[in-house]
Amino acid sequence: MLRRADPIKRAFAWRWLIVNGLILLPLVGCQPGDGDEGPSLRSTSTGDTGAKRQIVAVSYPLEYLTQRIAGSEMEVRCPVPAGERASQWRPQRDEILAMQHADLIVANGVGARFAKWLDSVSLPDSKICNSATRGLALADYISVDDVRLVHSHGPEGEHSHPTTVAYTWLNPLIAGKQSDYIATELARIDPANKEIFSANLQALKQDLTELAEAFKELPQSPGDQPLVVLSANPDLKFFSQAAGWQDHHLTWFEPPNAAVAAEELEKFLALYKNRPTLQHQGQTVLLSNYPFSTELLEVVRSQGVTVLIVDPLDIRPNDGDYLTVMKRNLSQFQPASEISDDH
């Protein structure tokens, strides 16, 4: 359970909300003028009972989960344009207005925050479904040091604070827990279709359970300790969690230079020389959520390491859906017989 903030922090939070709310009041109050198309969503809570309720999801995977539950009873969309990374996208004025008119906004929320722009726009709390905040237990979250925000204050000197991994949907069991809460919220705003949402949820969770079972077919350690897998950065830790692997992440949020790559790979191989590591065609596997350049691939391979790309679904797939992309992610791994503890 999350601890309640002390009175001083609560007072500061209210002051921040009031100030930012006042700043955005002109935005909220704007009305489309002549020739202005206005918001692309219109809430049915204003009395238009003939229209379908409008749901916004802040990422493609959350859109997929929500659409599976809502079925044909609601209009569900993710505003991030095709080809753009949802983690880097920021809404413009028209999109903010559209979200203010939506009936529900499906996000991850605190504990696995994905769309950080939500902290800087004015949206009604009652319309935000924080599916990770309310859908998960404390043990479900994955915390890492935020190496991108290193700073210095007080006697501690230079340091960073922990942050949490956002890509929860890479573990289908976690996605299932989020789906439970999404279904609850859809039923809250549309109780007449509660039974439909419940039936759709069960079908979705059956697919997610089968996907979770497929993770069990991935290579595993022959001993008591979990298999070690190397990853370029922490973003893929929910995928490794679903596989039961111990994920040793680097801090390659962007491709490193050759010297840094070689040095860090040498350190990893020395650190785990007595532990079984995930192997592919006789080389240690490095999971990455982006492709490497030819030059970087040569450096990696010279260290006896090969790169396998796991699609984190940060970008809407050009073909297929959440399930097919996840199955493609799994298909590239070899059977357990390919595990080796010999570097």
Solvent accessible surface area in square Angstrom, and as a share of the most:
residue,aa,sasa,rsa
1,M,208,0.93
2,L,100,0.50
3,R,230,0.84
4,R,207,0.76
5,A,47,0.36
6,D,65,0.34
7,P,90,0.57
8,I,141,0.72
9,K,128,0.54
10,R,96,0.35
11,A,51,0.39
12,F,126,0.52
13,A,48,0.37
14,W,161,0.57
15,R,138,0.50
16,W,100,0.35
17,L,89,0.44
18,I,101,0.51
19,V,73,0.42
20,N,37,0.19
21,G,24,0.23
22,L,107,0.53
23,I,116,0.59
24,L,31,0.15
25,L,99,0.49
26,P,92,0.58
27,L,26,0.13
28,V,66,0.38
29,G,52,0.50
30,C,49,0.29
31,Q,143,0.64
32,P,60,0.38
33,G,48,0.46
34,D,156,0.81
35,G,87,0.84
36,D,60,0.31
37,E,173,0.78
38,G,16,0.15
39,P,26,0.17
40,S,83,0.54
41,L,10,0.05
42,R,162,0.59
43,S,4,0.02
44,T,10,0.06
45,S,80,0.52
46,T,108,0.63
47,G,55,0.53
48,D,67,0.35
49,T,129,0.75
50,G,77,0.74
51,A,45,0.35
52,K,90,0.38
53,R,65,0.24
54,Q,28,0.12
55,I,0,0.00
56,V,0,0.00
57,A,0,0.00
58,V,2,0.01
59,S,1,0.00
60,Y,19,0.07
61,P,0,0.00
62,L,0,0.00
63,E,18,0.08
64,Y,22,0.08
65,L,0,0.00
66,T,0,0.00
67,Q,66,0.29
68,R,67,0.24
69,I,0,0.00
70,A,0,0.00
71,G,25,0.24
72,S,81,0.52
73,E,53,0.24
74,M,4,0.02
75,E,86,0.38
76,V,17,0.10
77,R,64,0.23
78,C,12,0.07
79,P,11,0.07
80,V,13,0.08
81,P,63,0.40
82,A,87,0.68
83,G,56,0.54
84,E,79,0.36
85,R,82,0.30
86,A,3,0.03
87,S,38,0.25
88,Q,131,0.58
89,W,24,0.08
90,R,117,0.43
91,P,14,0.09
92,Q,130,0.58
93,R,100,0.36
94,D,77,0.40
95,E,39,0.18
96,I,16,0.08
97,L,8,0.04
98,A,1,0.00
99,M,0,0.00
100,Q,23,0.10
101,H,65,0.29
102,A,0,0.00
103,D,9,0.05
104,L,0,0.00
105,I,0,0.00
106,V,0,0.00
107,A,1,0.01
108,N,1,0.01
109,G,3,0.02
110,V,73,0.42
111,G,15,0.14
112,A,0,0.00
113,R,64,0.23
114,F,10,0.04
115,A,4,0.03
116,K,118,0.50
117,W,8,0.03
118,L,22,0.11
119,D,68,0.35
120,S,70,0.45
121,V,25,0.14
122,S,35,0.22
123,L,20,0.10
124,P,56,0.35
125,D,123,0.63
126,S,82,0.53
127,K,38,0.16
128,I,35,0.18
129,C,0,0.00
130,N,47,0.24
131,S,0,0.00
132,A,0,0.00
133,T,34,0.20
134,R,165,0.60
135,G,20,0.19
136,L,19,0.10
137,A,57,0.44
138,L,115,0.57
139,A,95,0.73
140,D,17,0.09
141,Y,36,0.14
142,I,29,0.14
143,S,71,0.46
144,V,18,0.10
145,D,87,0.45
146,D,22,0.11
147,V,60,0.35
148,R,147,0.54
149,L,119,0.59
150,V,77,0.44
151,H,68,0.30
152,S,77,0.50
153,H,95,0.42
154,G,59,0.57
155,P,145,0.91
156,E,117,0.52
157,G,26,0.25
158,E,137,0.62
159,H,34,0.15
160,S,28,0.18
161,H,90,0.40
162,P,95,0.60
163,T,41,0.24
164,T,48,0.28
165,V,7,0.04
166,A,13,0.10
167,Y,16,0.06
168,T,0,0.00
169,W,0,0.00
170,L,0,0.00
171,N,10,0.05
172,P,0,0.00
173,L,103,0.51
174,I,7,0.04
175,A,0,0.00
176,G,4,0.04
177,K,81,0.34
178,Q,0,0.00
179,S,0,0.00
180,D,54,0.28
181,Y,33,0.13
182,I,0,0.00
183,A,10,0.08
184,T,80,0.46
185,E,16,0.07
186,L,0,0.00
187,A,14,0.11
188,R,127,0.46
189,I,25,0.13
190,D,18,0.10
191,P,94,0.59
192,A,97,0.76
193,N,32,0.16
194,K,116,0.49
195,E,132,0.59
196,I,72,0.36
197,F,2,0.01
198,S,50,0.32
199,A,64,0.50
200,N,38,0.19
201,L,17,0.08
202,Q,108,0.48
203,A,55,0.42
204,L,0,0.00
205,K,60,0.25
206,Q,100,0.44
207,D,41,0.21
208,L,3,0.02
209,T,63,0.37
210,E,99,0.44
211,L,4,0.02
212,A,12,0.09
213,E,84,0.38
214,A,39,0.30
215,F,1,0.00
216,K,130,0.55
217,E,134,0.60
218,L,12,0.06
219,P,2,0.01
220,Q,65,0.29
221,S,21,0.14
222,P,117,0.73
223,G,48,0.46
224,D,157,0.81
225,Q,101,0.45
226,P,64,0.40
227,L,0,0.00
228,V,0,0.00
229,V,1,0.01
230,L,0,0.00
231,S,0,0.00
232,A,1,0.01
233,N,3,0.02
234,P,7,0.05
235,D,27,0.14
236,L,2,0.01
237,K,23,0.10
238,F,0,0.00
239,F,0,0.00
240,S,1,0.01
241,Q,68,0.30
242,A,24,0.19
243,A,4,0.03
244,G,41,0.39
245,W,14,0.05
246,Q,63,0.28
247,D,22,0.12
248,H,50,0.22
249,H,49,0.22
250,L,13,0.07
251,T,61,0.35
252,W,6,0.02
253,F,50,0.21
254,E,134,0.60
255,P,79,0.50
256,P,26,0.16
257,N,96,0.49
258,A,39,0.30
259,A,76,0.59
260,V,56,0.32
261,A,0,0.00
262,A,25,0.19
263,E,91,0.41
264,E,45,0.20
265,L,0,0.00
266,E,96,0.43
267,K,128,0.54
268,F,2,0.01
269,L,32,0.16
270,A,64,0.49
271,L,116,0.58
272,Y,22,0.08
273,K,126,0.53
274,N,128,0.66
275,R,38,0.14
276,P,19,0.12
277,T,0,0.00
278,L,2,0.01
279,Q,10,0.04
280,H,31,0.14
281,Q,140,0.62
282,G,68,0.65
283,Q,51,0.23
284,T,4,0.03
285,V,0,0.00
286,L,0,0.00
287,L,0,0.00
288,S,0,0.00
289,N,21,0.11
290,Y,27,0.10
291,P,101,0.64
292,F,18,0.08
293,S,63,0.41
294,T,100,0.58
295,E,117,0.53
296,L,6,0.03
297,L,38,0.19
298,E,106,0.48
299,V,27,0.15
300,V,0,0.00
301,R,126,0.46
302,S,86,0.55
303,Q,43,0.19
304,G,32,0.30
305,V,0,0.00
306,T,18,0.11
307,V,22,0.12
308,L,18,0.09
309,I,66,0.34
310,V,0,0.00
311,D,54,0.28
312,P,7,0.04
313,L,1,0.00
314,D,7,0.03
315,I,56,0.28
316,R,82,0.30
317,P,23,0.15
318,N,162,0.83
319,D,91,0.47
320,G,52,0.50
321,D,47,0.25
322,Y,0,0.00
323,L,22,0.11
324,T,55,0.32
325,V,2,0.01
326,M,0,0.00
327,K,116,0.49
328,R,116,0.42
329,N,6,0.03
330,L,16,0.08
331,S,89,0.58
332,Q,51,0.22
333,F,21,0.09
334,Q,41,0.18
335,P,88,0.55
336,A,52,0.40
337,S,100,0.64
338,E,74,0.33
339,I,32,0.16
340,S,36,0.23
341,D,87,0.45
342,D,113,0.59
343,H,102,0.45
